[in-house]
Amino acid sequence: MQLLADLVVGVVALLHLAFMIVEMFFWESSYSVRAFKLSPELAKETTRFAANIGLYNGFVVAGLVWGLLSTDGGFVIKAFFLSCVVIAGIFGGVTINRSIILVQGVPAGLALLLLVLAR
């Protein structure tokens, strides 16, 4: 069960790595404009804002990887960062777009549930 939990934690980390890369380096790309339903003008105007958000996603990745590499199993570290992602997913789903709950909150919630069950 621990291996499955850690695999799902790894998936969450990879998702947030992808979010970070898009937000920090490819915000104005045609992919981002379509995915986030932005006009090219709005994407250009919000590039620095998106890069800042991307940096926060990078911190989530760092925390999850830290938890995965921790010699004591990193339960508390992983649980903390996954809880942050779940809360951010719910908040984003309520305030921005419901799909954020599915893309961000559900994978982190599943990882958190598996992590607790594996303990």
Biotite code that builds the C-alpha atoms (Angstrom):
import biotite.structure as struc

atoms = struc.array([
    struc.Atom([0.000, 0.000, 0.000], chain_id="A", res_id=1, res_name="MET", atom_name="CA", element="C"),
    struc.Atom([2.897, 2.371, 0.780], chain_id="A", res_id=2, res_name="GLN", atom_name="CA", element="C"),
    struc.Atom([4.315, 1.888, -2.706], chain_id="A", res_id=3, res_name="LEU", atom_name="CA", element="C"),
    struc.Atom([0.952, 2.721, -4.286], chain_id="A", res_id=4, res_name="LEU", atom_name="CA", element="C"),
    struc.Atom([0.622, 5.801, -2.063], chain_id="A", res_id=5, res_name="ALA", atom_name="CA", element="C"),
    struc.Atom([4.103, 6.973, -3.024], chain_id="A", res_id=6, res_name="ASP", atom_name="CA", element="C"),
    struc.Atom([3.398, 6.371, -6.708], chain_id="A", res_id=7, res_name="LEU", atom_name="CA", element="C"),
    struc.Atom([0.310, 8.581, -6.530], chain_id="A", res_id=8, res_name="VAL", atom_name="CA", element="C"),
    struc.Atom([2.280, 11.202, -4.573], chain_id="A", res_id=9, res_name="VAL", atom_name="CA", element="C"),
    struc.Atom([4.811, 11.062, -7.414], chain_id="A", res_id=10, res_name="GLY", atom_name="CA", element="C"),
    struc.Atom([2.036, 11.601, -9.959], chain_id="A", res_id=11, res_name="VAL", atom_name="CA", element="C"),
    struc.Atom([0.850, 14.658, -8.024], chain_id="A", res_id=12, res_name="VAL", atom_name="CA", element="C"),
    struc.Atom([4.431, 15.964, -7.971], chain_id="A", res_id=13, res_name="ALA", atom_name="CA", element="C"),
    struc.Atom([4.736, 15.431, -11.742], chain_id="A", res_id=14, res_name="LEU", atom_name="CA", element="C"),
    struc.Atom([1.437, 17.216, -12.355], chain_id="A", res_id=15, res_name="LEU", atom_name="CA", element="C"),
    struc.Atom([2.647, 20.205, -10.372], chain_id="A", res_id=16, res_name="HIS", atom_name="CA", element="C"),
    struc.Atom([5.989, 20.131, -12.162], chain_id="A", res_id=17, res_name="LEU", atom_name="CA", element="C"),
    struc.Atom([4.068, 20.360, -15.427], chain_id="A", res_id=18, res_name="ALA", atom_name="CA", element="C"),
    struc.Atom([1.943, 23.222, -14.053], chain_id="A", res_id=19, res_name="PHE", atom_name="CA", element="C"),
    struc.Atom([5.114, 24.999, -12.958], chain_id="A", res_id=20, res_name="MET", atom_name="CA", element="C"),
    struc.Atom([6.781, 24.643, -16.356], chain_id="A", res_id=21, res_name="ILE", atom_name="CA", element="C"),
    struc.Atom([3.729, 25.873, -18.241], chain_id="A", res_id=22, res_name="VAL", atom_name="CA", element="C"),
    struc.Atom([3.098, 28.784, -15.879], chain_id="A", res_id=23, res_name="GLU", atom_name="CA", element="C"),
    struc.Atom([6.720, 29.897, -15.666], chain_id="A", res_id=24, res_name="MET", atom_name="CA", element="C"),
    struc.Atom([7.955, 29.322, -19.197], chain_id="A", res_id=25, res_name="PHE", atom_name="CA", element="C"),
    struc.Atom([5.082, 28.727, -21.631], chain_id="A", res_id=26, res_name="PHE", atom_name="CA", element="C"),
    struc.Atom([2.258, 30.932, -20.363], chain_id="A", res_id=27, res_name="TRP", atom_name="CA", element="C"),
    struc.Atom([1.913, 32.753, -23.674], chain_id="A", res_id=28, res_name="GLU", atom_name="CA", element="C"),
    struc.Atom([1.982, 29.571, -25.777], chain_id="A", res_id=29, res_name="SER", atom_name="CA", element="C"),
    struc.Atom([-1.003, 28.513, -27.850], chain_id="A", res_id=30, res_name="SER", atom_name="CA", element="C"),
    struc.Atom([-1.417, 25.521, -25.516], chain_id="A", res_id=31, res_name="TYR", atom_name="CA", element="C"),
    struc.Atom([-1.763, 27.732, -22.418], chain_id="A", res_id=32, res_name="SER", atom_name="CA", element="C"),
    struc.Atom([-4.037, 30.198, -24.190], chain_id="A", res_id=33, res_name="VAL", atom_name="CA", element="C"),
    struc.Atom([-6.381, 27.321, -25.101], chain_id="A", res_id=34, res_name="ARG", atom_name="CA", element="C"),
    struc.Atom([-6.076, 25.385, -21.822], chain_id="A", res_id=35, res_name="ALA", atom_name="CA", element="C"),
    struc.Atom([-6.694, 28.401, -19.621], chain_id="A", res_id=36, res_name="PHE", atom_name="CA", element="C"),
    struc.Atom([-9.156, 30.065, -22.019], chain_id="A", res_id=37, res_name="LYS", atom_name="CA", element="C"),
    struc.Atom([-7.077, 33.232, -22.297], chain_id="A", res_id=38, res_name="LEU", atom_name="CA", element="C"),
    struc.Atom([-6.785, 35.735, -25.065], chain_id="A", res_id=39, res_name="SER", atom_name="CA", element="C"),
    struc.Atom([-3.212, 36.182, -26.292], chain_id="A", res_id=40, res_name="PRO", atom_name="CA", element="C"),
    struc.Atom([-3.355, 39.730, -24.921], chain_id="A", res_id=41, res_name="GLU", atom_name="CA", element="C"),
    struc.Atom([-4.411, 38.577, -21.451], chain_id="A", res_id=42, res_name="LEU", atom_name="CA", element="C"),
    struc.Atom([-1.724, 35.882, -21.458], chain_id="A", res_id=43, res_name="ALA", atom_name="CA", element="C"),
    struc.Atom([0.882, 38.525, -22.258], chain_id="A", res_id=44, res_name="LYS", atom_name="CA", element="C"),
    struc.Atom([-0.417, 40.867, -19.541], chain_id="A", res_id=45, res_name="GLU", atom_name="CA", element="C"),
    struc.Atom([-0.417, 38.126, -16.888], chain_id="A", res_id=46, res_name="THR", atom_name="CA", element="C"),
    struc.Atom([2.897, 36.428, -17.687], chain_id="A", res_id=47, res_name="THR", atom_name="CA", element="C"),
    struc.Atom([4.673, 37.590, -14.517], chain_id="A", res_id=48, res_name="ARG", atom_name="CA", element="C"),
    struc.Atom([1.631, 36.729, -12.408], chain_id="A", res_id=49, res_name="PHE", atom_name="CA", element="C"),
    struc.Atom([1.566, 33.201, -13.875], chain_id="A", res_id=50, res_name="ALA", atom_name="CA", element="C"),
    struc.Atom([5.304, 32.799, -13.301], chain_id="A", res_id=51, res_name="ALA", atom_name="CA", element="C"),
    struc.Atom([4.759, 33.625, -9.637], chain_id="A", res_id=52, res_name="ASN", atom_name="CA", element="C"),
    struc.Atom([2.027, 30.986, -9.410], chain_id="A", res_id=53, res_name="ILE", atom_name="CA", element="C"),
    struc.Atom([4.354, 28.564, -11.172], chain_id="A", res_id=54, res_name="GLY", atom_name="CA", element="C"),
    struc.Atom([7.020, 29.169, -8.571], chain_id="A", res_id=55, res_name="LEU", atom_name="CA", element="C"),
    struc.Atom([4.564, 28.164, -5.845], chain_id="A", res_id=56, res_name="TYR", atom_name="CA", element="C"),
    struc.Atom([3.824, 24.968, -7.756], chain_id="A", res_id=57, res_name="ASN", atom_name="CA", element="C"),
    struc.Atom([7.570, 24.371, -7.791], chain_id="A", res_id=58, res_name="GLY", atom_name="CA", element="C"),
    struc.Atom([7.585, 24.614, -3.995], chain_id="A", res_id=59, res_name="PHE", atom_name="CA", element="C"),
    struc.Atom([4.836, 21.969, -3.887], chain_id="A", res_id=60, res_name="VAL", atom_name="CA", element="C"),
    struc.Atom([6.973, 19.707, -6.089], chain_id="A", res_id=61, res_name="VAL", atom_name="CA", element="C"),
    struc.Atom([10.004, 20.279, -3.854], chain_id="A", res_id=62, res_name="ALA", atom_name="CA", element="C"),
    struc.Atom([7.981, 19.433, -0.749], chain_id="A", res_id=63, res_name="GLY", atom_name="CA", element="C"),
    struc.Atom([6.515, 16.262, -2.214], chain_id="A", res_id=64, res_name="LEU", atom_name="CA", element="C"),
    struc.Atom([9.909, 15.082, -3.479], chain_id="A", res_id=65, res_name="VAL", atom_name="CA", element="C"),
    struc.Atom([11.404, 15.898, -0.075], chain_id="A", res_id=66, res_name="TRP", atom_name="CA", element="C"),
    struc.Atom([8.728, 13.716, 1.517], chain_id="A", res_id=67, res_name="GLY", atom_name="CA", element="C"),
    struc.Atom([9.316, 10.898, -0.949], chain_id="A", res_id=68, res_name="LEU", atom_name="CA", element="C"),
    struc.Atom([13.074, 10.955, -0.353], chain_id="A", res_id=69, res_name="LEU", atom_name="CA", element="C"),
    struc.Atom([12.843, 11.319, 3.427], chain_id="A", res_id=70, res_name="SER", atom_name="CA", element="C"),
    struc.Atom([14.590, 8.496, 5.247], chain_id="A", res_id=71, res_name="THR", atom_name="CA", element="C"),
    struc.Atom([11.780, 8.155, 7.788], chain_id="A", res_id=72, res_name="ASP", atom_name="CA", element="C"),
    struc.Atom([9.082, 7.801, 5.111], chain_id="A", res_id=73, res_name="GLY", atom_name="CA", element="C"),
    struc.Atom([8.170, 11.480, 5.146], chain_id="A", res_id=74, res_name="GLY", atom_name="CA", element="C"),
    struc.Atom([4.564, 10.951, 6.207], chain_id="A", res_id=75, res_name="PHE", atom_name="CA", element="C"),
    struc.Atom([4.138, 14.368, 7.819], chain_id="A", res_id=76, res_name="VAL", atom_name="CA", element="C"),
    struc.Atom([5.881, 16.176, 4.969], chain_id="A", res_id=77, res_name="ILE", atom_name="CA", element="C"),
    struc.Atom([3.819, 14.449, 2.273], chain_id="A", res_id=78, res_name="LYS", atom_name="CA", element="C"),
    struc.Atom([0.600, 14.861, 4.247], chain_id="A", res_id=79, res_name="ALA", atom_name="CA", element="C"),
    struc.Atom([1.235, 18.587, 4.709], chain_id="A", res_id=80, res_name="PHE", atom_name="CA", element="C"),
    struc.Atom([1.960, 19.317, 1.047], chain_id="A", res_id=81, res_name="PHE", atom_name="CA", element="C"),
    struc.Atom([-0.874, 17.106, -0.206], chain_id="A", res_id=82, res_name="LEU", atom_name="CA", element="C"),
    struc.Atom([-3.266, 18.853, 2.196], chain_id="A", res_id=83, res_name="SER", atom_name="CA", element="C"),
    struc.Atom([-2.150, 22.198, 0.781], chain_id="A", res_id=84, res_name="CYS", atom_name="CA", element="C"),
    struc.Atom([-2.861, 20.963, -2.739], chain_id="A", res_id=85, res_name="VAL", atom_name="CA", element="C"),
    struc.Atom([-6.304, 19.631, -1.766], chain_id="A", res_id=86, res_name="VAL", atom_name="CA", element="C"),
    struc.Atom([-7.215, 22.952, -0.149], chain_id="A", res_id=87, res_name="ILE", atom_name="CA", element="C"),
    struc.Atom([-5.883, 24.923, -3.121], chain_id="A", res_id=88, res_name="ALA", atom_name="CA", element="C"),
    struc.Atom([-7.804, 22.638, -5.486], chain_id="A", res_id=89, res_name="GLY", atom_name="CA", element="C"),
    struc.Atom([-11.053, 23.167, -3.618], chain_id="A", res_id=90, res_name="ILE", atom_name="CA", element="C"),
    struc.Atom([-10.499, 26.919, -3.398], chain_id="A", res_id=91, res_name="PHE", atom_name="CA", element="C"),
    struc.Atom([-9.615, 27.144, -7.093], chain_id="A", res_id=92, res_name="GLY", atom_name="CA", element="C"),
    struc.Atom([-12.630, 25.032, -7.984], chain_id="A", res_id=93, res_name="GLY", atom_name="CA", element="C"),
    struc.Atom([-14.959, 27.280, -6.016], chain_id="A", res_id=94, res_name="VAL", atom_name="CA", element="C"),
    struc.Atom([-13.457, 30.617, -7.065], chain_id="A", res_id=95, res_name="THR", atom_name="CA", element="C"),
    struc.Atom([-12.148, 30.029, -10.610], chain_id="A", res_id=96, res_name="ILE", atom_name="CA", element="C"),
    struc.Atom([-13.245, 26.851, -12.375], chain_id="A", res_id=97, res_name="ASN", atom_name="CA", element="C"),
    struc.Atom([-14.688, 23.577, -11.094], chain_id="A", res_id=98, res_name="ARG", atom_name="CA", element="C"),
    struc.Atom([-12.275, 21.575, -13.230], chain_id="A", res_id=99, res_name="SER", atom_name="CA", element="C"),
    struc.Atom([-9.466, 22.622, -10.873], chain_id="A", res_id=100, res_name="ILE", atom_name="CA", element="C"),
    struc.Atom([-10.974, 20.343, -8.242], chain_id="A", res_id=101, res_name="ILE", atom_name="CA", element="C"),
    struc.Atom([-10.691, 17.405, -10.655], chain_id="A", res_id=102, res_name="LEU", atom_name="CA", element="C"),
    struc.Atom([-7.248, 18.204, -12.027], chain_id="A", res_id=103, res_name="VAL", atom_name="CA", element="C"),
    struc.Atom([-5.602, 19.306, -8.799], chain_id="A", res_id=104, res_name="GLN", atom_name="CA", element="C"),
    struc.Atom([-7.721, 18.372, -5.783], chain_id="A", res_id=105, res_name="GLY", atom_name="CA", element="C"),
    struc.Atom([-8.797, 14.831, -6.624], chain_id="A", res_id=106, res_name="VAL", atom_name="CA", element="C"),
    struc.Atom([-5.322, 13.391, -7.363], chain_id="A", res_id=107, res_name="PRO", atom_name="CA", element="C"),
    struc.Atom([-3.933, 14.999, -4.203], chain_id="A", res_id=108, res_name="ALA", atom_name="CA", element="C"),
    struc.Atom([-6.929, 13.801, -2.183], chain_id="A", res_id=109, res_name="GLY", atom_name="CA", element="C"),
    struc.Atom([-6.451, 10.261, -3.473], chain_id="A", res_id=110, res_name="LEU", atom_name="CA", element="C"),
    struc.Atom([-2.738, 10.401, -2.641], chain_id="A", res_id=111, res_name="ALA", atom_name="CA", element="C"),
    struc.Atom([-3.527, 11.702, 0.845], chain_id="A", res_id=112, res_name="LEU", atom_name="CA", element="C"),
    struc.Atom([-6.106, 8.972, 1.429], chain_id="A", res_id=113, res_name="LEU", atom_name="CA", element="C"),
    struc.Atom([-3.665, 6.261, 0.282], chain_id="A", res_id=114, res_name="LEU", atom_name="CA", element="C"),
    struc.Atom([-0.927, 7.773, 2.415], chain_id="A", res_id=115, res_name="LEU", atom_name="CA", element="C"),
    struc.Atom([-3.130, 7.646, 5.525], chain_id="A", res_id=116, res_name="VAL", atom_name="CA", element="C"),
    struc.Atom([-4.316, 4.105, 4.763], chain_id="A", res_id=117, res_name="LEU", atom_name="CA", element="C"),
    struc.Atom([-0.725, 2.932, 4.283], chain_id="A", res_id=118, res_name="ALA", atom_name="CA", element="C"),
    struc.Atom([0.350, 4.239, 7.652], chain_id="A", res_id=119, res_name="ARG", atom_name="CA", element="C"),
])
